């Protein structure tokens, strides 16, 4: 397992130092070619020399400042991972533009000595600075994304030298996805097993008993039949017709 807390600051120091060294060489060569073209015609210069000179100046002014501020001051905005990635990304775009504009000149590849050799050196150091800054920036960008997916969302506002790049995933994050959390409402649910059947002693009446179920369908109420009694009839029978 690579200890990025140890190797990333070292790679940062080497990258910044190499780019600054190559920028000094590019600055000197570009300034010399511009002075030669001005000697032939006032204000004349090659486009690739101007772009290379600007890239070298920006690198020499910004990279030492980023390095010193990150080591001497905590919490500076320029030391944030997001700020460093954005600025270095801009620098390596400048360097590849300057190297590409130099390589686009046909005469640079076919002549030797003097200005041609200096132009070829500017092209070579431009590509070297582009490769160094691009690889370091992409490495830092990938590590920041991995830390963000492990739950360390504050990595973009952290400093490169003081962030724990080997920190494990935070609690609740698995594979970059937050695990489902259970929220309790505070209401306690009792199990049915906790209820006990109330026992009644023999000989007593359970007043809480459930009502007797009724028969379905309901039957019509039956009323007692009443015997018809005629007025004036003898008791115990129906009057008979008189005999003639």
C-alpha positions as CSV (number, residue, x, y, z in Angstrom):
1,X,0.0,0.0,0.0
2,X,1.5,3.3,-1.1
3,X,1.7,5.9,1.7
4,X,0.5,9.0,-0.2
5,X,0.9,11.1,3.0
6,X,4.7,10.6,2.5
7,X,5.1,10.4,-1.3
8,X,2.6,13.1,-2.4
9,X,4.5,16.0,-0.7
10,X,7.8,14.7,-2.0
11,X,6.4,14.4,-5.6
12,X,5.0,18.0,-5.2
13,X,8.4,19.3,-4.2
14,X,10.2,17.6,-7.0
15,X,7.6,18.7,-9.6
16,X,7.6,22.3,-8.5
17,X,11.4,22.4,-8.4
18,X,11.8,20.8,-11.9
19,X,9.2,23.1,-13.5
20,X,10.9,26.1,-11.9
21,X,14.3,25.0,-13.2
22,X,13.0,24.4,-16.7
23,X,11.1,27.7,-16.6
24,X,14.3,29.6,-15.9
25,X,15.9,28.0,-18.9
26,X,12.9,28.7,-21.1
27,X,12.8,32.2,-19.9
28,X,16.4,32.9,-20.8
29,X,16.1,31.3,-24.2
30,X,12.9,33.1,-25.1
31,X,14.3,36.4,-24.0
32,X,17.4,35.9,-26.0
33,X,15.5,35.1,-29.2
34,X,13.2,38.1,-28.6
35,X,16.3,40.4,-28.3
36,X,17.7,39.0,-31.5
37,X,14.5,39.7,-33.5
38,X,14.3,43.2,-32.0
39,X,17.8,43.9,-33.2
40,X,16.7,43.3,-36.8
41,X,13.4,45.0,-36.4
42,X,12.1,47.0,-33.5
43,X,9.1,45.3,-31.8
44,X,9.4,42.1,-33.8
45,X,9.1,38.7,-32.1
46,X,8.0,35.1,-32.7
47,X,4.7,34.1,-31.3
48,X,6.1,31.0,-29.7
49,X,8.8,33.0,-27.8
50,X,6.2,35.4,-26.4
51,X,4.0,32.5,-25.2
52,X,6.9,30.6,-23.8
53,X,8.1,33.7,-22.0
54,X,4.7,34.3,-20.5
55,X,4.4,30.6,-19.4
56,X,7.8,30.8,-17.7
57,X,7.1,34.0,-15.9
58,X,3.8,32.8,-14.6
59,X,5.4,29.5,-13.4
60,X,8.3,31.3,-11.7
61,X,6.0,33.7,-9.9
62,X,3.2,31.2,-8.8
63,X,4.9,27.9,-8.0
64,X,7.4,29.2,-5.4
65,X,4.6,31.2,-3.9
66,X,2.3,28.2,-3.6
67,X,5.1,26.1,-2.1
68,X,6.1,28.7,0.5
69,X,2.6,29.6,1.6
70,X,1.6,26.0,2.0
71,X,4.5,25.4,4.3
72,X,4.4,28.6,6.3
73,X,0.7,29.4,6.6
74,X,-2.2,27.2,7.5
75,X,-5.7,27.7,6.0
76,X,-4.6,29.9,3.0
77,X,-7.0,29.7,0.1
78,X,-4.1,29.2,-2.3
79,X,-3.2,26.0,-0.5
80,X,-6.6,24.4,-1.0
81,X,-6.6,21.3,-3.1
82,X,-9.3,22.8,-5.4
83,X,-7.3,26.0,-5.9
84,X,-4.0,24.1,-6.6
85,X,-5.6,21.8,-9.1
86,X,-7.3,24.7,-11.0
87,X,-4.1,26.8,-11.2
88,X,-1.8,23.9,-12.2
89,X,-4.3,22.8,-14.8
90,X,-4.2,26.3,-16.3
91,X,-0.3,26.2,-16.3
92,X,0.1,22.9,-18.1
93,X,-2.4,24.1,-20.7
94,X,-0.1,27.2,-21.3
95,X,3.0,25.0,-21.5
96,X,1.5,22.6,-24.1
97,X,0.3,25.6,-26.1
98,X,3.8,27.1,-26.1
99,X,5.4,23.8,-27.0
100,X,2.9,23.1,-29.7
101,X,3.3,26.5,-31.2
102,X,7.0,26.0,-31.4
103,X,6.7,22.5,-32.9
104,X,4.3,23.9,-35.6
105,X,7.1,25.9,-37.1
106,X,8.5,23.9,-40.0
107,X,12.0,25.6,-40.0
108,X,12.6,24.6,-36.4
109,X,12.9,20.9,-37.3
110,X,15.2,21.3,-40.2
111,X,17.8,23.9,-39.2
112,X,20.6,23.6,-36.7
113,X,22.6,26.0,-34.6
114,X,21.9,29.5,-33.3
115,X,18.2,30.4,-33.0
116,X,17.1,27.0,-34.4
117,X,18.8,25.2,-31.5
118,X,17.3,27.6,-29.0
119,X,13.9,27.1,-30.4
120,X,14.3,23.3,-30.2
121,X,15.3,23.6,-26.6
122,X,12.3,25.8,-25.8
123,X,10.1,23.2,-27.4
124,X,11.7,20.4,-25.4
125,X,11.4,22.1,-22.1
126,X,7.9,23.2,-22.8
127,X,6.8,19.6,-23.3
128,X,8.7,18.5,-20.2
129,X,6.9,21.1,-18.1
130,X,3.6,20.1,-19.6
131,X,4.1,16.4,-18.7
132,X,5.3,17.1,-15.2
133,X,2.4,19.4,-14.3
134,X,-0.2,17.3,-16.0
135,X,0.8,14.0,-14.3
136,X,1.0,15.7,-10.9
137,X,-2.3,17.5,-11.4
138,X,-4.1,14.4,-12.5
139,X,-2.7,12.4,-9.6
140,X,-3.9,15.0,-7.2
141,X,-7.3,15.2,-8.8
142,X,-7.8,11.4,-8.7
143,X,-6.7,11.2,-5.1
144,X,-9.2,14.0,-4.2
145,X,-12.0,12.2,-6.0
146,X,-11.2,9.0,-4.2
147,X,-11.2,10.8,-0.8
148,X,-14.5,12.4,-1.6
149,X,-16.1,9.1,-2.5
150,X,-14.9,7.7,0.9
151,X,-16.9,10.4,2.6
152,X,-14.3,13.1,3.1
153,X,-16.1,15.8,1.2
154,X,-14.0,18.5,2.8
155,X,-11.0,17.4,0.8
156,X,-11.4,20.2,-1.7
157,X,-11.0,22.8,1.1
158,X,-8.1,21.0,2.7
159,X,-4.4,21.6,2.2
160,X,-2.3,19.2,0.2
161,X,0.4,18.8,2.8
162,X,-1.9,18.4,5.8
163,X,-4.7,16.2,4.5
164,X,-4.8,12.5,5.4
165,X,-4.8,10.9,2.0
166,X,-4.8,7.4,3.5
167,X,-7.8,7.9,5.7
168,X,-10.4,5.1,5.6
169,X,-14.0,5.6,4.6
170,X,-16.2,7.4,7.1
171,X,-19.0,5.7,8.9
172,X,-22.0,5.3,6.7
173,X,-20.2,5.3,3.4
174,X,-19.6,2.2,1.5
175,X,-18.3,2.4,-2.1
176,X,-19.2,6.1,-2.3
177,X,-22.9,5.5,-1.4
178,X,-24.3,6.5,1.9
179,X,-25.8,3.6,3.8
180,X,-29.4,3.7,4.8
181,X,-30.0,5.1,8.2
182,X,-32.8,4.0,10.6
183,X,-34.7,6.8,12.3
184,X,-36.5,6.0,15.6
185,X,-39.6,8.0,16.5
186,X,-39.3,7.2,20.2
187,X,-42.5,5.0,20.3
188,X,-42.0,1.7,21.9
189,X,-43.9,-1.2,20.3
190,X,-44.7,-4.0,22.6
191,X,-44.8,-7.6,21.4
192,X,-48.0,-9.7,21.6
193,X,-46.1,-12.2,23.6
194,X,-45.9,-9.7,26.5
195,X,-49.6,-9.8,27.0
196,X,-50.9,-12.5,29.3
197,X,-54.4,-14.0,29.4
198,X,-56.3,-13.0,32.5
199,X,-57.3,-16.0,34.5
200,X,-60.6,-16.1,36.3
201,X,-61.3,-18.3,39.4
202,X,-63.8,-21.1,39.1
203,X,-67.3,-20.2,40.1
204,X,-67.1,-16.5,39.2
205,X,-68.7,-14.7,36.3
206,X,-66.5,-13.1,33.7
207,X,-68.1,-9.7,33.2
208,X,-65.6,-8.9,30.4
209,X,-66.6,-11.9,28.3
210,X,-67.5,-11.3,24.7
211,X,-71.2,-11.2,23.9
212,X,-72.9,-14.3,22.6
213,X,-72.9,-14.3,18.8
214,X,-76.3,-14.1,17.2
215,X,-77.6,-16.6,14.7
216,X,-77.7,-15.6,11.1
217,X,-80.0,-15.0,9.4
218,X,-82.2,-13.6,12.2
219,X,-85.4,-15.5,12.9
220,X,-88.9,-14.0,13.2
221,X,-90.2,-13.7,16.8
222,X,-92.8,-16.3,17.7
223,X,-95.9,-15.2,19.5
224,X,-98.3,-17.6,21.4
225,X,-101.6,-18.4,19.5
226,X,-104.7,-17.3,21.2
227,X,-107.9,-19.4,21.1
228,X,-111.1,-17.8,19.7
229,X,-113.9,-17.7,22.2
230,X,-117.5,-16.9,21.2
231,X,-119.7,-14.8,23.5
232,X,-122.5,-16.8,25.2
233,X,-120.9,-20.2,24.3
234,X,-120.7,-22.8,27.0
235,X,-117.5,-23.2,28.7
236,X,-115.2,-25.7,27.1
237,X,-116.7,-26.0,23.6
238,X,-118.3,-24.4,20.5
239,X,-122.1,-24.1,20.5
240,X,-124.0,-26.6,18.4
241,X,-126.9,-25.9,16.1
242,X,-130.3,-26.5,17.7
243,X,-132.1,-29.7,17.0
244,X,-135.5,-29.6,15.4
